[in-house]
Amino acid sequence: MKIKHLPFVAGMASLALILGAYSFEHIGGL
C-alpha cells in the first residue's frame, strides 16, 4: 500500500476548496 501520495491529494483538495471559497467570496463581494 502506497500512502505517500495521500497527503498530496489531501493538500490539493484543501487548496482547491480554499481557492474556491476565496473566489466565491470575491464574486459575492462584487
C-alpha positions as CSV (number, residue, x, y, z in Angstrom):
1,M,0.0,0.0,0.0
2,K,1.4,3.4,-1.0
3,I,0.2,6.1,1.3
4,K,2.9,8.6,0.2
5,H,0.6,10.4,-2.3
6,L,-2.3,10.6,0.1
7,P,-1.1,13.8,1.8
8,F,-0.6,15.4,-1.6
9,V,-4.1,14.6,-2.7
10,A,-5.5,15.9,0.6
11,G,-3.4,19.1,0.2
12,M,-4.6,19.6,-3.4
13,A,-8.2,19.1,-2.2
14,S,-7.9,21.6,0.6
15,L,-6.2,24.0,-1.6
16,A,-8.9,23.8,-4.3
17,L,-11.5,24.2,-1.5
18,I,-9.9,27.3,-0.1
19,L,-9.3,28.8,-3.6
20,G,-13.0,28.1,-4.5
21,A,-14.2,29.7,-1.3
22,Y,-11.9,32.7,-1.8
23,S,-13.1,33.3,-5.4
24,F,-16.7,32.7,-4.4
25,E,-16.4,35.3,-1.6
26,H,-14.8,37.8,-4.0
27,I,-17.6,37.2,-6.6
28,G,-20.2,37.6,-3.8
29,G,-18.4,40.8,-2.5
30,L,-18.5,42.3,-6.0
